[in-house]
Amino acid sequence: MEPFDVIVIGGGASGLMAAGTAAESGKRVLLIEKMFRPGRKLRITGKGRCNLTNLTDVDDFLTHVGPDPDFLRPAFKEFFAEDLIKFFHSIRIKTKTERGRRVFPQSDKAQDVVDGMHQWVGKKGVKIFSKIRITKLIFKDGEVRAVRTEKNKLYFAKQFIMCTGGASYPATGSTGDGYKIIEKLGHKINPISPCLVPLKVDFDFLSDLDRLSLRNIKISVYQSDELITEKFGEMMFLKHAISGPLILTLSRELGKRFEAGEKFDFKIDLKPALSEEKIRNRIKRELEQDQRLVFKSLLRKLLPSQMINVFLNELNIEGRKLVKDLEDRDVKCLIRLLKSFKLKVIGMCGFDEAIVTSGGVDLNEVDSRTMRSKLLKNLYFAGELLDLDANTGGYNLQIAFSTGRLAGISAAKN
């Protein structure tokens, strides 16, 4: 078989972008994907809606990225959010912008994004080999010469782009294989861990709150009575953990400390817009309107229905008790619980529930201007494989698309 100009390994967001971009320059491109079809993880991104990017400016965008955000400046100069939107419009995927400047496909279907990119790379002439697992890169004299498959078949090319992803959502094909392959080439792989992941809590009534979402809340994170951080936003309870945008952001911020075995107390303010005095006045007004108001009915006016029994258990107050018969200490305890609902957070869930991976290919060994390896002159990297991660909100996908675009351009030039 005649050697390809470029071989792209991994058919996720960065791999599809890299392959199509290289093919736009007229190069003969092969995309190798170990799953049945490229784009498996992209298909479930954003709960199936696919948060493509975020329309904030570059400087603000980079505040959401770590550990070395400036590494991305050349990639973003080449291809940033507005460029990405124009690209999707060019392949007939219309977009819309929602709160927080988050950009989604107008259809709210990640599958449309996957299908659109499939059609695009196909039109550009990219050859796709699916259900093929790469086990090794063959290199000699500072260059990669070929890729070896698990069936011991070799594919040759002039340039190679690694887009094998991280270790998150392994069922979609992101099992971390790429790290081992790259490490054998002499590249340093910084320790990986789950990132943007639900958090485990020690709480007796967690299953009662399953699927409950809380919006416009404040979480204060404490350790040994020391305030660590405070965040506003939205969270969700699961049967075994807590999740949602606010929790995922906190998991990223505190990830290394969780990895070290540290534990935290999360104090949830369910009514951050109301002071304790305003809540007390609200209770007085409700009582003035109905002297026969029972405690459970009062809770219905203050809480989501799923939380009522939890509050009754926590406060140890009969639901049928008349509000007018409550002692002052009972009212104080209710207000305190509304303003400081405490959860003991004991750790993170694993890679099977993580959105992205923290850690990866050490950025000191990658040229940010081209995404090329500093160790092997015809090897490039893109996407989650790199030691880069970001908050939720479209940031991680933009990183994948931008680094994939730059890697594709650079490989095609050489």
N, C-alpha and C positions, 0 to 999 in steps of 0.2 A: 504493500500500500504506500502510495506517495505521501511523504511527510506533510503534516499540516503546518500552516504558518503559526497558528496559535491554538493551544489546547487549554480550555478552561475546565477546571475540576470543581464541580459543585454547581447545582442549578437552582440556587436560591435567588433572592433579590439581587445580590451583588454579582453572582455568576451570570444570570440572564442579561444584566446590564453590560457586563464586561464583554460577553460573547457577541451581543448585537452591535456594540460600539466598535469592536475590532473588525467585525464583518463589514461595517459601513465603509471602511477604508479599502474594501476589495480583498481582504485577506481570507484565506481558507481557514475556517474556524471549526474546531470540534468542541462540543460541550459534552462532558461526561458526567452523568448523574447516577447515583447508586440506587435511588428509589425508582418506582415505576414510571414516574413523570416528574419533570422539574417543577419547582414552585410549591411543593407540598406544605412547607412551613408558612410560606407567604399566604397560602389559602386560608389559614386559620388566624392570621394576624389581626389584632384588634377585635377579637371575638367574631371574626368573619367579616368585619367591616373594612379593615385595612387602612389604618391611619398613616397616610403616605408620607407626610412631612409636616412641618410647622412653619408658618409664615412670619416668624419673628426675624429680626435682623441677625447678621452673623455673630456679632459680639454677644448678644443676649443668648443666642443659640448655644454658643460655646460654654456658657456658664452652666449648662445642663449636661456637659460632657466631661468625662474623666478617663484616665488619669492625666492625659496630656492633650488638652483640647486644641492647642495651637498646631498640633500635628496635622489637623484637618484643614487649615487655612488654604493651602494650595488646591486641595480637592474641591473645596467650596468655591474658590475663585473660578475654577473651571466649570463647575456644575452645582448650582445651589437650588433652593426651593422653587424659585420662579422658573428656572430652566427645567426642573423636573415636571412642573405643571404643564409647561409648553410641550414637553416630550409626550406626556400622557394624552394631551389634547390631539397631538399629531397622530397618535395611534387610536384615536376615537374613544378615548376614555375621558369623559367629562368629570370635573371635580367640583367640590363645594367646600366652603370654609365654615367651621363651627366654632363655638366658644373656645377660648384659649388659642385661637389662630390655627387650630388643627385642621388639616386638609384630608378629605376622604373622597373616594369615588362617589359620584352623584347617585349611583345605584345602591350604595351601601353594601356592595358585594365584592369581597376580596377575590372571589373566583373570576370576576370580570377583569381584574388586574392581571391575574395569572394568564388567563386566556389571551388577553391583549398582548402581553409580552411574548407569549408563545408564538403568536401570529407574526409579531414583529421580527423575532430572531429567525423565524422560518423564511420570511420574505427577504431577509438580508443574506440568506444562504447558509446559515449556521447548521452544521450537521449535529444531530443530537443522538448520543448513545445512552440509553437508559438501562437500569438494572445492572450496572457495571460498577464494581467496587475496586477502587485503586488501593493498592497496598504499599507501593513504593515509588519514589522518583529516582530514576537512574541518572547519576551525574558523574562528570569527568572534566578535569581541567577547568574548574570554576563555572561550569555550565550544566544545566539539566539537559539530558539527551532524550529521555523517554519516560513514559509512565508505565508501570507494571500493574496488571490487574490480578485479582485473586485467582483467576484461571491461567495465570502466567503468560498472558498475552501482552505484547508491547505496542504502544502507540508513540510515534515520534513527531516532534515539532521543533520549530525554531524558538518559540516563546511559550511560556507556561504561566497561567494565572491560577493561583490557589484561592478558591472561594468555598471552602468546605464547611464554613460555619462554626458555631461553638458546640456546646454540649447540652443546650437547653432544648426541651421538647424532643427527646431522642426518638420518639415514635415517628417523627416526621423525617428522620434521617440524620438529624444533627446529633451524632454520637461522639463527637470529639476525635474522630479518626485522624483528621488533618493534623492535629497537634503532634501526634506520634510520628507521622511521616515527615513533618517539617523539622522536628527535633533531631531526627537521624541525619538531616542535612547539615547540622551544626548550629541551627538557629536556637536561640534561647526562648523558651516558653515560660512566661510568668504564670504562677499558680492560678488555676481557674477555680471559680466558685459560682453558685447560682446567683443571679442578679435579677431584680424586679420580680420578686417571688413572694407568695403568701407567707405569712408568719404564723408559727405555732403558738397557741396560748394555753395556759392552764386555767380553765374556766368551766365549772360544772354544767352550766346551762347553754353551752355553745351550740349544741345540736338544735335547741329550741329556736335559735336565731338564724338557722340556715337560709341563705339567699336574701337575707334582709340587707337592704342598702340604706346607708345614712348619708345624707347630703348636707353640705354647709355646716360641718362640724369642725372642732379644733381638737387636735391631739397634742398633749404635752408629754414628752418622753422623760422619764426620771430613772435614775440609778442611784440607789442609796440616798434618796431624798434630794439628789442634785439634779436640777433641770438641765437636760442635755440639748433638747431642741423642741420647737413648737411648729406645727404645720396646720394649715386649714385645707379643707377639701372634702373628698367623698371616700367612703370605705364600704366594704361589704363583708358580711359574715358568711363563712362556709361551715360545713359540719365539723371539719377538723382544724380550721385555721381562720385567719382574717385576711382579706384581700382588698382590691379596689385601688384606684390611682394613688390615694394618699398613703396607703400601706406599702404599695410597691415602691414608691419614692423613698419611704423610710427604710425599707429593706435594703435599698441600694446605699443609702447614707450610712447605715449602721452595719452593713454586711460583714466587714472585716472583724468587727467586734463580736458579732454573732458567731463567726467562724472560730473565734478564740474562746467561745463558751460563755460569753457574757449574757446576762439576762436584764430585762428592762421592765419597768412599769409604764404602761400607757394609760394616761388619764384622759378620758374622752369628755369634752364639753359638748353636750347635746344641744345646748342653747347659747352659743357664743355671742349672739346679738343681744341677749338679755342678761342683766345683772341679777344677783340674788334677790335684791329688793323688788325688781320688776316682776320676777317670778312669783314672789310672795303676794304682790298686789294682784297679779293675775288669778291666783288661787282665791283671794278675797272676793274678787269680782264674780268668779264662778259660784262661790258660796252665796253671795248676795242674790244671785239670780235663781238659785235653787237650794233652799235650806235642807232638802231631803237628799242632796247629792251624796252618793256613796264614793268611797275612795277609788274603787275600780273604774267608775265612770269619770272621775277626775283624771286618772291616768290616761284614759282614752283621748282626752282633750290635749294631753301633753306629749304623748308618745306614739310611735308606731305600734300597732296592735300586737306584734310579735314580742315586744319588749315588756308588755304589761305583767305577765306572770313572772318574768325574771325580776322585775322591780318589787312585786309582791313578796317574792322569796327573799330578796336581798334586804328589804325593809322589815320583813316579818310583821306585816300589817294585814288584817283581814280585808279582803276586797269589798265586803258588804258593810264595813264600818262607815258610819256617817262622817263626812269631812268635818262637820262642826264639832264632832266629839274627839277629833285628833288633838293630841297634846302638842305643845309648841315644839318639843324635841322631835316629834314625828315629822312635822313640817320642815324643820331644819334638815333632818336626814334626807327627806325627799329632794329638797333643793340641792343639797350637797351631792346627791347621786346624779341628778340632772346635769350638774356642772362638773362632776368629776367621777364618771363611770370608769372604774378601774379594771384593767386587764393585765395579767401577768404574762409577758411575752417571753417564751423560753427558747426560741430559735427559729430558723428558717426551714421551709420545705425544700425539697430537693430539685435537681435538674429537670425532673419530669414535669414540674409545674412552673419552672422559671421561664420568663419571657426571653431573656438574653443571658449571656455568659460574661462574667467579669474575669479579667486576665486574658492571656493569649500571647500571640507573637510579640516579642519585645520591640517597641517602636524605634528604639535606638539602632536596630538592625534593618530598618526599612527607610528608603528615601521618600520623604513625604511629597516631594515634587513629582514623583512618577509612580509611587507604590512599588518600586522595584527593590528586591532584596539587595542588601549591601554585601552579601556573601556570594551570591550566585547571579551573574549578570543578566540572565534571561528568565528569571523567576520573579513573579509579582504576587502581591497579596491584596485582598479586598474583603470587606464585610466583617462579620462577627469574629472571624478568626483572629483579627488584630486585637491587641490589648486596648480596646476602647469600649466604653459603654455609656449609656445616657439615660435620662429619666424617660418616663412615658410621655406621650404627646406627639409622636411622629418623628422624634429625634433619631432613634436607632435606624429606622428605615432610610431616612435621608442619608445617614452615614454610609449605609450599605450601597445605596444607589450612587452616591458621589464617589466613593472609593472604587466602586466597580467601573464607573465611567472613566475615571482617570487611569486606572490600570489597563482598560481596554484601549484607550488612546495611546498610552505609552508603549504597550506591547506591539500595537500595529505600526508605530513609527520605527521600531527596531527590526 
